[in-house]
């Protein structure tokens, strides 16, 4: 199984447990790896046979824009569930970073894997 990735996808969302975090939207950063059959897409040379990473990015941004979750874990799960179901990928790894959340740290976040690479 091959991997399609999106790195450094910056999206705006309302996220956080502290009152000051609930006052406005902030940028979070997604890194995604998704299992895909790149050979099939290469043979056909057609986006119809490829995992459309622009569509994936748009879906991630839409979910984040509509969410008002308290926890990064909840946003990560919502995005992972949608991508698995809507794009039919058998496996994904999602890294979600919340820059500036902890003083002195470049970022904090979660990394989750869902599904099976054997798909």
Backbone bond lengths (Angstrom), bond angles and torsions (degrees), N, CA, C in turn:
res aa  C-N    CA-C-N  psi(-1)  N-CA   C-N-CA  omega(-1)  CA-C   N-CA-C  phi
1 X - - - 1.446 - - 1.526 108.47 -
2 X 1.304 115.83 138.37 1.454 122.37 -179.96 1.525 110.12 -93.31
3 X 1.318 116.17 175.03 1.453 121.25 -179.03 1.523 110.38 -130.75
4 X 1.321 115.65 130.58 1.454 122.88 169.50 1.522 105.67 -105.26
5 X 1.333 117.20 136.71 1.458 118.34 -178.11 1.518 112.29 -130.79
6 X 1.319 114.71 153.55 1.453 124.08 170.44 1.516 105.49 -126.42
7 X 1.299 116.54 127.67 1.454 120.36 -176.24 1.517 110.26 -121.38
8 X 1.322 116.04 133.25 1.458 121.25 174.35 1.514 114.46 70.96
9 X 1.327 117.26 33.55 1.460 121.34 179.09 1.523 108.80 -75.35
10 X 1.322 115.90 107.85 1.462 122.74 -176.92 1.521 109.35 -91.97
11 X 1.329 115.96 125.30 1.457 121.11 179.49 1.524 109.99 -135.54
12 X 1.311 115.73 154.99 1.457 122.20 179.66 1.524 109.66 -97.60
13 X 1.327 115.72 137.20 1.458 120.67 179.18 1.518 110.26 -155.38
14 X 1.305 115.61 163.60 1.452 121.98 170.79 1.521 106.25 -97.28
15 X 1.326 116.31 116.19 1.460 120.65 -175.01 1.523 108.99 -150.22
16 X 1.317 116.76 142.92 1.454 120.10 173.99 1.509 112.42 135.14
17 X 1.326 114.72 157.14 1.459 121.17 -177.85 1.529 113.12 -100.37
18 X 1.312 117.21 -18.17 1.461 120.92 -176.83 1.530 110.39 -88.03
19 X 1.331 116.86 146.25 1.463 119.76 -179.86 1.524 113.47 -53.17
20 X 1.333 117.81 -40.18 1.467 119.90 -179.33 1.523 111.58 -66.15
21 X 1.335 117.29 -26.09 1.462 120.20 178.06 1.528 111.24 -75.50
22 X 1.311 117.35 -23.00 1.462 122.03 -177.26 1.524 111.63 -85.65
23 X 1.337 117.10 -2.33 1.465 121.09 -177.31 1.520 113.56 -79.88
24 X 1.294 118.16 -15.95 1.461 119.63 -179.25 1.515 112.17 -171.01
25 X 1.313 113.69 169.76 1.458 120.41 -178.94 1.525 109.75 -75.85
26 X 1.315 114.92 153.67 1.462 120.44 177.28 1.513 109.02 -138.99
27 X 1.294 115.91 162.11 1.460 121.45 179.95 1.520 110.27 -86.01
28 X 1.327 114.78 132.29 1.453 121.59 168.77 1.523 107.13 -120.47
29 X 1.319 116.17 159.66 1.461 120.77 -174.44 1.522 109.88 -125.21
30 X 1.331 115.03 126.21 1.460 121.95 178.48 1.519 110.46 -104.69
31 X 1.326 115.91 137.41 1.455 123.66 164.07 1.526 105.04 -119.19
32 X 1.320 116.36 127.01 1.457 121.27 -176.55 1.515 110.79 -126.02
33 X 1.321 115.54 140.08 1.460 123.10 168.23 1.518 106.01 -125.32
34 X 1.339 116.51 129.23 1.457 121.06 -176.93 1.520 109.32 -130.70
35 X 1.320 116.63 131.71 1.464 120.77 177.70 1.530 108.52 -68.52
36 X 1.325 115.09 136.12 1.466 120.95 -179.87 1.519 109.19 -154.85
37 X 1.307 115.75 158.80 1.466 121.83 176.08 1.525 108.36 -95.71
38 X 1.309 115.89 89.57 1.470 120.45 -178.17 1.525 111.82 -71.97
39 X 1.321 118.08 -26.61 1.468 120.91 179.76 1.526 110.93 -64.41
40 X 1.316 116.62 -42.40 1.462 120.21 178.40 1.528 110.51 -61.32
41 X 1.319 116.31 -44.66 1.463 120.53 178.45 1.528 111.05 -63.52
42 X 1.312 116.58 -39.84 1.464 120.08 -179.60 1.525 111.47 -65.90
43 X 1.322 117.12 -40.52 1.469 120.15 178.64 1.517 111.53 -61.39
44 X 1.317 116.27 -42.57 1.461 120.65 -176.96 1.529 111.96 -84.10
45 X 1.335 116.74 -23.50 1.468 122.11 -175.74 1.526 110.20 51.56
46 X 1.341 114.36 44.37 1.457 120.58 -175.65 1.523 109.89 -137.09
47 X 1.320 116.31 134.96 1.464 120.23 178.09 1.523 110.85 -62.20
48 X 1.302 117.74 -24.82 1.456 121.17 177.88 1.513 113.48 -63.93
49 X 1.325 117.12 -20.72 1.461 122.15 178.59 1.524 112.31 -106.18
50 X 1.316 116.18 6.84 1.466 121.31 -177.53 1.524 109.77 -113.89
51 X 1.306 115.68 160.90 1.458 120.91 169.76 1.526 105.78 -80.76
52 X 1.294 116.58 114.37 1.468 123.07 -174.61 1.523 109.18 -78.25
53 X 1.329 116.97 97.99 1.456 119.91 -175.45 1.512 112.64 -68.28
54 X 1.328 118.44 -24.49 1.469 119.82 174.08 1.524 110.32 -67.56
55 X 1.327 116.97 -39.37 1.460 120.82 177.14 1.525 110.55 -67.69
56 X 1.331 117.11 -38.92 1.464 121.01 177.20 1.526 109.14 -61.69
57 X 1.327 117.44 -47.09 1.467 121.26 -179.93 1.520 110.90 -60.82
58 X 1.309 117.09 -41.76 1.457 120.61 178.39 1.514 112.52 -62.89
59 X 1.321 116.49 -39.41 1.462 120.44 179.72 1.524 111.11 -68.14
60 X 1.333 116.68 -41.91 1.467 120.50 177.53 1.527 109.85 -60.29
61 X 1.322 116.44 -46.41 1.465 120.74 -179.81 1.528 111.13 -61.90
62 X 1.327 117.54 -40.25 1.462 121.17 -179.79 1.532 111.52 -65.28
63 X 1.320 116.67 -42.18 1.467 120.26 178.77 1.525 109.65 -63.76
64 X 1.322 116.90 -46.47 1.461 120.78 -179.12 1.526 110.97 -63.55
65 X 1.322 117.49 -41.31 1.464 121.19 -178.66 1.521 111.68 -63.85
66 X 1.321 117.31 -34.09 1.459 121.47 -176.74 1.530 113.06 -87.13
67 X 1.324 117.37 -12.68 1.462 119.91 -173.15 1.522 111.86 -85.72
68 X 1.321 113.82 156.06 1.458 122.31 173.41 1.524 109.09 -137.65
69 X 1.328 116.06 38.61 1.458 121.13 -176.41 1.522 111.30 -68.20
70 X 1.303 115.02 154.14 1.452 120.95 174.43 1.529 110.81 -81.87
71 X 1.329 116.30 -40.99 1.468 121.39 -171.42 1.521 113.04 -108.22
72 X 1.325 115.72 143.87 1.467 121.07 172.34 1.514 110.54 -59.60
73 X 1.329 116.21 -37.21 1.452 120.33 -179.54 1.532 111.45 -57.49
74 X 1.321 116.45 -38.97 1.459 120.64 -178.92 1.519 110.89 -70.26
75 X 1.317 117.06 -42.39 1.470 120.61 176.79 1.522 110.15 -63.36
76 X 1.320 117.67 -43.63 1.466 121.30 179.21 1.526 110.71 -59.68
77 X 1.324 117.60 -44.81 1.468 121.12 179.20 1.523 111.63 -63.78
78 X 1.321 117.30 -41.45 1.466 120.44 -179.85 1.524 111.14 -63.36
79 X 1.312 116.61 -42.68 1.469 120.37 178.76 1.519 110.53 -66.96
80 X 1.327 117.23 -46.14 1.467 120.57 -179.36 1.522 110.94 -59.38
81 X 1.323 117.05 -47.06 1.465 121.49 -179.40 1.535 110.92 -59.31
82 X 1.320 116.73 -45.27 1.468 120.35 -179.91 1.518 111.84 -63.61
83 X 1.323 117.64 -43.66 1.468 120.06 -178.27 1.521 111.55 -66.79
84 X 1.325 117.13 -41.59 1.462 120.27 177.91 1.525 110.95 -61.07
85 X 1.318 116.19 -45.33 1.466 120.42 -176.64 1.530 112.87 -75.00
86 X 1.303 116.92 -48.22 1.459 120.89 -170.98 1.529 114.09 -79.98
87 X 1.326 117.37 -28.75 1.459 119.75 -178.05 1.516 112.10 -107.20
88 X 1.324 117.13 -2.58 1.450 120.85 175.65 1.515 114.73 64.99
89 X 1.321 117.56 24.87 1.465 118.85 177.56 1.529 108.60 -79.16
90 X 1.327 117.75 140.00 1.460 119.88 -178.45 1.531 114.19 -80.06
91 X 1.344 116.28 -19.87 1.475 121.03 -175.19 1.511 109.09 -152.79
92 X 1.332 115.13 147.36 1.455 119.69 171.20 1.512 110.48 -151.41
93 X 1.315 114.13 153.91 1.466 122.53 170.27 1.521 105.18 -121.98
94 X 1.321 115.60 129.21 1.451 121.75 -176.90 1.518 108.53 -125.74
95 X 1.319 115.44 127.18 1.469 121.53 174.62 1.517 106.00 -114.52
96 X 1.332 116.33 126.82 1.456 121.80 -178.96 1.516 108.40 -122.91
97 X 1.321 116.18 120.66 1.459 123.38 -175.05 1.525 109.72 -113.33
98 X 1.311 115.71 139.54 1.468 122.24 177.45 1.531 107.85 -119.12
99 X 1.346 116.65 85.61 1.465 120.46 -177.39 1.529 111.76 -58.51
100 X 1.323 115.62 139.88 1.452 120.75 175.69 1.510 115.54 78.83
101 X 1.313 118.36 4.89 1.468 120.38 -176.83 1.529 112.60 -71.70
102 X 1.318 116.67 -30.82 1.461 121.44 -179.47 1.527 108.06 -124.52
103 X 1.330 117.35 121.09 1.467 119.49 179.45 1.526 111.53 -54.76
104 X 1.305 115.06 133.55 1.457 120.97 178.90 1.514 114.25 89.40
105 X 1.322 117.50 -11.03 1.471 121.13 179.21 1.522 109.11 -106.61
106 X 1.310 116.09 137.65 1.463 120.19 177.80 1.522 111.04 -64.44
107 X 1.312 116.02 -30.63 1.455 120.84 178.81 1.508 110.20 -174.19
108 X 1.296 114.95 162.45 1.456 122.37 173.60 1.512 107.15 -138.20
109 X 1.313 117.13 158.46 1.449 117.60 179.27 1.500 113.31 174.37
110 X 1.319 113.73 -158.75 1.455 121.23 -178.28 1.524 109.43 -133.54
111 X 1.317 115.01 153.60 1.467 122.56 170.94 1.517 106.09 -126.54
112 X 1.334 116.42 125.25 1.462 120.33 177.62 1.518 109.21 -127.65
113 X 1.309 116.09 150.62 1.466 123.42 172.01 1.512 107.74 -123.96
114 X 1.321 115.95 136.50 1.446 120.81 178.90 1.513 109.12 -136.06
115 X 1.324 116.03 147.58 1.456 121.71 179.17 1.511 112.08 87.37
116 X 1.330 115.12 -164.87 1.452 121.55 -178.03 1.528 110.05 -132.71
117 X 1.315 116.85 134.63 1.466 121.25 179.35 1.518 111.40 -70.37
118 X 1.302 118.29 -15.72 1.465 120.99 -178.51 1.524 112.72 -74.22
119 X 1.368 115.58 -15.30 1.449 124.69 179.68 1.444 114.65 -13.91
